[in-house]
Amino acid sequence: MATVSNLALLLVARLAISLYMQEAGAVKFDIRNQCGYTVWAAGLPGGGQQLNQGQTWTVNVPAGTKGARFWGRTGCSFDASGRGTCQTGDCGGQLSCTVSGAVPTTLAEYTLNGSSNQDFYDISLVNGFNVPLSITPTNTQCTAPACKADVNAVCPTELKVDGGCKSACAVFQTDQYCCRGTYVGNCPATTYSMVFKNQCPQAYSYANDDDSSTFVCPSGSTDYVIVFCPSQPIPTHKYIHVYIRLNVE
Ligand SMILES: *[C@@H]1O[C@H](CO)[C@@H](O)[C@H](O)[C@H]1NC(C)=O
């Protein structure tokens, strides 16, 4: 009997250790949709998932993942096999993305454990904007950047597309707007990039935007929450509100 229970204890201990090591080897991203419309979330890595208002998708990303991103897709329709199209952010017609989304997309970009054992993350409007979003590290010591504004509402006509607002680089493809050629390393803001910067000061508005747009958090100290439409109230708040009002009446 003693041998059996010792064996059982040993197995439980080994299971606990392997679970712990799995946890230590991954960083959790919770992607939540607070928009008043459906967003088809996409991740490289991660794939993709439909998120109705209030729904959350959890993606465990391997430690050390570099050059990665999440974004939202809008106006999608997919068949049972996961093939279809989206009005914005479409990744080759797949529900589960393996390639980047079509511009324009608001990007939540990150690199885990980059230089100096830091995670790097930013919101990029370099290719344009489709859905407002925020990146919140669960480590509250680290900055949580947000792009809450609806840039589509102030998008210059020449950058406007259905459901989004392209960057000047994406539309005109010039060295100046894309910071190429003679503009490498000397690429000032333009009236177009300022439209994006004024709406979302914490986001990259063009390729050479200054360092105010990149954020760091000690690697291994945090998970992340990405919220689409962060200025929308969390649905449960609505219910609490209704409950209190009913009680008063
Ligand atoms: C980050 O990378 C270094 C090696 O460059 C490694 O020693 C360290 O354990 C890593 N930290 C995390 C949290 O993965």
The ligand as a Gaussian input file, in Angstrom:
#p B3LYP/6-31G(d) Opt

LIG

0 1
 C       14.987000      35.249000     -21.884000
 O       16.078000      34.853000     -22.680000
 C       17.269000      34.557000     -21.941000
 C       18.344000      34.203000     -22.944000
 O       18.536000      35.243000     -23.840000
 C       17.001000      33.439000     -20.963000
 O       18.147000      33.212000     -20.183000
 C       15.815000      33.784000     -20.065000
 O       15.478000      32.675000     -19.255000
 C       14.599000      34.170000     -20.903000
 N       13.531000      34.619000     -20.019000
 C       12.273000      34.198000     -20.141000
 C       11.324000      34.729000     -19.137000
 O       11.896000      33.426000     -20.996000

